[in-house]
Amino acid sequence: MANVYGYVRVSSRDQNEDRQMTALQDLSIPEKNIFLDKQSGKDFERPAYKRMVRRVRKDDLLYIKSIDRLGRNYEEIQNQWRILTKDKGIDICVIDMPLLDTRRGKDLVGTFLSDIVLQVLSFVAENERTNIRQRQAEGIAAAKARGVKFGRPPLPYPDNFQEVCRDWRKKKMTLRQAAEACQMPIGTFYGKARKLESFI
């Protein structure tokens, strides 16, 4: 007897999958048959997705909320769709796009329409991924221009730093000794010492 499955994907651990889960639960899909990945859609190297592909059998049915939840790489979406529908022999239903339901229109015209819709939506999904990356890069650049600092804040100078720097500059100690006295890696001490010199 054919089984019904659902696949859910969000791009990161802090994103909420409730909207997708609710849509699948409304279809009475057993919870054990819903596979969830919290990972980028750039490729299909996702643990839950791989487990799902291993489990599905011919004539099973897979629901996904929208095509971009399957992935965001144009060629990879096309390849995976073929693997699932042709090689594995399952049906796929994209909830937000009723035209992408392989149970309907298995004749030539239905298949042709489904292929066109899949190609268009796959392109849109990848294009949106590109736009997201571009918006992120622009947002980071704008934040940097406003003086926002990224990464960990620099550690404060140790209390003895200026005194050690003076001794090092007067050749009273080697660079290694100075770094050890401040409990810093040599490169860090040198960089901070040079920076301090520029303000003196």
N, C-alpha and C positions, 0 to 999 in steps of 0.2 A: 504494500500500500504506500502511495506517495506521501511524503512528509512536506510540511510547510516550514520555511525558515525565514528569518529576518536578519538583515545586516545593518549595523549602526556604526557611523564613524564621526568622531569630532577631532579637530586638528591638534588639540593640546589637552593636558590633564585638567586644566581649570575651566574648559568649556563644558557647557551643560548639554547632555544628550536627551533630556526629558522629552522634548518635542518629538524626536524620532521614536523614542521608546513608546510614547503614548500612541502614536500612529500605528505602530506594530501591534501593541497590546489590544487596540480596538479591533484588530483583525483576528483576535483570539489565537495568536501564535504562542505556543508554549515557551515559557521563559528559557528553558534549556535549549531551545532552538534559535535563540537570538544571540548573535555574535557581535561583540562591541570592541572596536579599536579606538584608542585615543592617540592618534598619530596622523602625521601629514598625509595628504592624498597624492603626493608627488610620485609615488610608486606603489607597488603591491607587496612589498616586503613587510607585511603586517601579520603578527601571530594569529589573531582571531580569524582574520580573513583566510589564512592558509588552512587553519583547522576546519573552517566551514567548507572550503573547496574539497578537502579530503572526505568530509562526511556526506555531502550531497550525492544523490543517486539519480539515475535516469527517471524522468517524469516528476521529480520533486519540484516545488515552487519556491522561489526566493523573492521576498519583498524588500525593496529599499525605498526610503522616503523620497530621495531625489538623486539624479545621476551624479551630482558632485560628491555625494556621500560615498559612492563607489570609488571615485578617484578624481584627480584633477590633471591627469596626463592624457592628452588626446589619443595618442597611439596605444597606450597601455589600456585605456578604457575599451577601445575597439578590440584589442587582443583578448582581454579578459571576458568580454561579452561573448566572443566566439568560443572561447574555451568552455564557458559555462553552458551556452545554449547548443553548441555543435558537439564538442568533445564529451562533455558530461551529460548532455541531453536533458537539461533542466529548463524550466520556464522561469522568466524573470518578469516581475511587475514593478514598475516605477510609480509609486503612489501619486506623486505630484504631476505625472505626465501619462495619462491613460493611453496615449498612442504607443507608449513603450510598454506594452504588455504582450509578451510573445504567445500567450494563449489565444489571442485574437488574430484574425486575418493571417492564417498560415499559408494562404495562397500567394501567388506571385506579387500581386498589387500590395497586399498587406505587408509582406516581407520587405518590399521596396520602400514603402512609406516608413516602416519601422527603422530601416537602415538609414534613411535620410534624417529622420528625427534624432537618432542616436548620434550620427556624425555632427549635426548642428549642436546638440547639447554637450557633447564631448568637447567640441571646440570652445563653447562658451565656458565650460568648467575650467579648462586649461587657461583660457584668456583671463578669467577672474583670478586664478592663482598668480598669473604674471602681474596683474594689476595690484593685487594685495602686496606682493613683494616690492613693487615700485612705490606704493603708498607708504610702506614701512620705511623704505630707504629715505623717502622725502621727509617723513616725520622725524626720523633720527637726525637728518641733516638740519632741519629747521630747529630742533631742540638744541643741537650743538651750537647753532648760530645764536640762540638765546642764552647760551652759557650753561646749559644743562650738562652735567657730568655723568658719564656712563661708567659702569664698573664699580669696583669696591673703592671706597674713599681711601686716600693715602694714609698710611700709619703715621702717627705723630713722631717727631724727632725725639730720640732719647735725650734725657737731661744732660748727658755729658757730650752731646754731639759737637757743639761749637768748640769746646775745649779740645776735644780729640782732633777736630779739623785743623785747629791752629797748630797743634803739635805735629800733625802729619805734614802740613804745608812747610813747617820749619825743619822738616826732615828728622824730627825727633823719634819718629816711628815709621815703619813701613805701611804701605797700603793695607796689607793683610792684617797687621797688628791693629791698625785703626779700625778696620771693619769688625774685627773680633771684639775690640773694646766696646763697640756700639752694638754688638750682637746682630750684625747685618751681613748679608752676602757682600762680597767685594764689589760686584757691579752696582748693587743698590747704594752702598756707601759712596762709591765714586760719583755716581750720578747725582746724589743729593748734595755731596760736597761741592761739586761744580755748580749746581744750581744756587747753593748758598753764596758761593763766591760772586755770582753775577749780581746778587743783591747788596753786596758789601761795597 
